[in-house]
Amino acid sequence: MDNKKTGLLELHFAVLLFGGTALFSKLIPLSALDITVLRCVVAATVLALIVKLSKQRLSLNAARDYFIAIALGIIISLHWVTYFASMQLSSVAIGMIAFFTYPVMTVLIEPIVTKTKLKLADVISGIVVLIGVSLLIPEASLGNDVTLGIAIGILSAALFTARNLLHKRYFTAYSGKQAMFYQTSVAVFFLAPWLNVELSSIEQNVWWLIILLGVVFTAVPHALFTSALRLLSAKTVGLVSCLQPFYGAMLALLLLDEELALKTVIGGTLVIATALFETQQSHKSNRVKKTA
């Protein structure tokens, strides 16, 4: 199996797990920041064990890499806080679809970073995704919780885009497990001063949800995601990941009884259809390169 096929398999499995992550914004009765801090404590611990068991070293190759790891950790921590806050203000489906404006940002920004030509098809795909997101907005006022949630979701998308592009350019020498260990660890130290909840007041069933979120829905998929990012372009990763709102919305419908409005379904369909189109185009492009 070649590297690109391996990367795509890792990516699709990570996206499946990511689809369930959003549910914890509703299942765990804590603020977005508290959820993020506790999630990262669990994830960092598990990732450290995984790195050690795989006989990799936790130390980085150069002093400069520690500064890069700190920057990536701060960006990803802010992304996670805004990600959960977006869904707490609106709904799982709306928050996730709003966040998935990040493939549009990636498509438009990556050619500038890599100094490659921007394709017309990618611009059109970006416009379609924006139309899909615009259908979610109930009114043009941040006084509306849903609109505010969408705005915060878009901010989360911008942070995630920055993290992906910076990671691909400066931190691909490290495995996904190593990279996410540092990013989750930095997130804990960066956000811990603002932790609001008393740990002794958290009930046992909530702790189990936090552990589940930190291990199965954070450590595992993020390690797979960053590993796939090393093998695939940020554009491909971003657009394939647009399947995540579908998984999240379906799980929220089944497990949380969240209703899906017609406009939400139409907007989400536009986003997912665009992701599938871009994935197909990526496969065609790879086949052409191999036969050339």
N, C-alpha and C positions, 0 to 999 in steps of 0.2 A: 504494500500500500504506500503510495507516494505521500509526500509531506502535505500537499494541498488537500488530499482526501482525508488524511488524518486530522488536519485542522478543521475541516468542515464537520466531521463527526463530533469532535470535541465541542465545537461551537453549537451545534444543534442540541446536544445533550445539556450543555450549560444553559441555553435559552429555555429549555423545558423546565429546568429547576428554577431559573429566574422568574418564570411565569408564576410560580407559587410564592415567591418572596413577597409580593405586594400584599398578599392576604394578611401578613403579620402586622401591617399598619392598622388593621381593624381588630385583629385577634388579641394583640398585646395592648393592655390598657395603660400605656405610658406615652409620654411625648415622643416626637420624632427623634429628638436629640438623645433622650435616654435610651430608646430602642437601639440607636446607632452605636452608642458607647458600649452597651452590654453585648450587643451582637459582635462587635469587633474584639472585645476581650475574649469571647469564646472562640471566634474564628482565628485570632492570632495564636492562641494556645494550641489549637488543633493543627494549624499550618506549621508551627514550629516542630511539633511531633512528627508530622509527615515528612518534613525536610530531613530531620535527623534519621528517621527510619529508612529513607531512600538514600542515606549516606551522602547527602549533599551538605555543604557547609553553609552556615547562616551568614558568615561574614562576607562583605562585598569586596570586589577586586581593587577598588581605588577609593581614596577619600572623597573625590568628587561625586562618586555614586551615592554616598550617604546623603549629600545635599539634594540630589535628584530624588532619592527615595522620600525625603522629608517633604519636598514640594509635591510629589505625586500623592503622598498620604494626606496632606492638607486638602488638596483638591478633591480627592475621592471622599473624604469625610464630609465635606460640604455638600457634595453630590448626594450622599446617602441621606443626610438630614433633610435636604430639600425634596428628595424623592419620596420619603415617607410623609413629610408634611403635606405635599401636594395631594396625596391620596386620602389623608385624614380630613382635608378640607373639602374634597369633592367625592370621588368614588374610586375604586380600584381601576375600573375600565378607563374612566376619563383621565385619571392621573397618569396611567401608563401610556395612553395614547399621546397625551401632551408631552410627556418626557421623550417620546419617540420622534420628536422633531430633530433629535441629534443626528440621525442619518443624513438629513438634509444639510445640516451644518457640516458634517464630515465630507459629504460629496462636494460641497462648494469650497471648503478650506483645504482639504488634502492636496489637490493639485497645486495650490500655492506653496505648500510646505515641501512637496516632492518635486516641484518644478516640472509638472507634467500638464498636458493639455486637458482642459475641462471639456467633457463630452456633452453634446446637446441633450442626449437621452437622459443623462444624469440630472441635468437642470430641469427637464420636464418631470422626471420622477420626484424631484424635490418640490416642485410646484404642486403636484398632485397630493403629496403628503401634507403640505401646508393647507390645502383646501380641506383635506380630511380633518385636520385639527380645528380649523376655523368653524366647522359644523358643530363642534362641541360647546362653543362659547354661548352661554345663555344671554348675557348682556355685557356691553363694553364698560364695565365698572368693577374696580377692584374691591368695592364694598360687597359684592356678591361672592360668597365663599367658593363657589364653583369656578368663577372667573379667576379669582385669586389663586386657587389651586392649579389652574391651567398655567398661569403666569409663573408660579413657582416651579411647576413641572418643566417649563421651557428653560428656566434658569438652571435646573438640574441637568437638562440636556446639554447646555453650554459647558457646564463643568465636566460632564462625562466626555464630551468631545475633546476638550483640552487635555484631559487625562489620557485618553486613548492615543492621541497624536504625539504627545510628549513621551509616553511610554514606548511607543513604537520607534521613536527617533533616538531615545537616550538610554533605554533600560532593557532592550531585548536580549542582552547578553545573559540574562538570568531567567531561570525557569518560572513558570506561572506560580508555583508554590512559594519560591523565594520572594518574588515580587509582591505577592499579596500578603505574605507575612509582614514585610516591612510597611506596606501601606495600611494594613489593619492596625498594626502596632502604633504607627504615627497617629492614626485617627483616634486611638484611645487617649494618648497623651495630649493631643491637641484639644479634644472635646471634653475630657474629664473635668476640668475646672467648672464647667457649666452644668454638670449632672445635677438634676433636681430631686430625683427620687431617693428615699432612704432604702438601702438594700434590704434591711431587716423587715421592711413593710411589704416586700414583694412576695406574693403567695407562691406556693410550690408549683401549682399548675402553670403559672406564668413563667417561672424559671425553666420548666420543661419546654415551653414554647420558645424561650430565648435560646436555649441550647440547640433545639431543632433548627431554628433560624441560623444560628452561628455556624453549625456544622454542615448540615445537609444543603441549606439554601444560601450559604455564604462561602465557606472555605472551599467546598467542592466545585461549585460552578464558577467562582472567580478564578480559581487556579486553572480550570479548563479554558475559561475565556481568555485569560492573559496568555496562555499557551497557544491558543488559536490565533491570537493577535500577532504572534511571532511568525506564523506561517502564512497568514492571509493579509491582504490589504485592509486598512482601517475602513475603507468604503464597503468592502464585502462583508466584514464583520458587522458593521453598523446596519446595513440593509437586511442581511439575513436575520439579524436580531429583532427585526420588526414583527416576527412571529410571536414575540413575547406578549404583546397586548392580547392576542387571541387566547393564549393559554391562561393568562391572568384573568381575563374577563369570564372565560368559561368556568374556571375554578371558583371565582367570586359568585357567579350565578348559581353554581351547584352547592357551594358550602356556606355562603353568606346570604343567599337569597337577594343579591343585588340585582335590581331590574335594569334592563338595557333599553334605553329609549331608542326610537327609530333613527334619530340623528346620530346617536352614538354608534349604532350599528353601521350606518352608511359611512361615517367618518373613519371608523376602525377598519372597515372593509377596504377603503381607499388606501390606507396605510399598509395593510397586509398584502393587498394585491400588488402594490408597488414593490414591496420587499421580495415577493415571489418572482416578479418580473426581473428585478435586478439580479437575483440569484441565478435565474436561467441564463441571463446575458453573461454572467461571470463564467458559467460552465461552458458556454459557447466560445467565449474568448479564449479560455484555457485550451479547448480542443483545437482551435485554429492555430494557436502558438505551437502545439505539439506536432501538428501535421505540416507546419510551414518548413 
